[in-house]
Amino acid sequence: MKTLIIIGILVCIAFSVWYAKRNSVSAEHKSKTTEIRTTKDNPVDFGYKTVWIAVKTDNKKRIAEVLKLKNVQPSNWENGIEIAYNDGIFITPQIGEWTLAAGIKLVRDANLDNINQIENILNILSTEFGEAQSLGTHRVVEYHHWIKSVNGKTKRVYAYIGERGENVKVFGEPTELENDLNLFNSLSKEAALDDYWEREDLDYADEELVMKIAEKWSVNPTKLTERTDIKNELGLIGK
């Protein structure tokens, strides 16, 4: 009987030690992952495997309001981009005339509802600031989109999922860079014909095309470290 009691006590002690260590590690991990770095640093290139919005303004606070971000706080580039590739949004320091809001969560599912939601956000922003855009790319499923809104109205939408070989939405006239291309459009009248899918003269969206359009329209985020017109300030993060 005494032996059983002693064993029981030892098991309880061992469990208490394990539980305390687990909570300690969990708290340490949480502290590290929630640490916000606010020491000003140099710009960080990004753009691949994510989504961003470009707005012709320096009003980061208003962008955060339109995106309905919570727990908004200052952040430097390194921390902000890290969060943008996880579960938050990073609103960058001003880049020339533009400010970007980046975050993979801007498009959780590549479907029509998501595209329409982004359009609505862009129209609100462009009503206030003249022009707003969204671009995104993810090579795993070959998802790519570019959307432009001017003065509150959607001017162009092209969204494509290569994995499924179909477009989510195509709207508006092709912009200047697109005029040199014969972009695949599964939603077109021509696509109703079988021979359309066998044509060899069609161009397909990829991540490099997204970056070229971004550079033509506003800011190519993969070339931020080459720029000299980025304001030396903190950005904002939120969820």
Buried (B, 14 or more C-beta within 10 A) or exposed (E): EEEEEEEEEEEEEEEEEEEEEEEEEEEEEEEEEEEEBEEEBEBBBBBBBBBBBBBBBBBBEBBBEBBEBEEBEBBBBBBBBBBBBEEBBBBBBBBEBBBBBBBBBBBEEBBEEBBBBBBEBBBBBBBBBBBBBBBBBBEEEBBBBBBBBBEBEBBBBBBBBBEEEBBBBBBEEBBEBBEEEEBBBBEEEEBEEEEBEEEEEBEBBBBEBBBBBBBEBBBBBBBBEEEEEBEEEBBBBBE
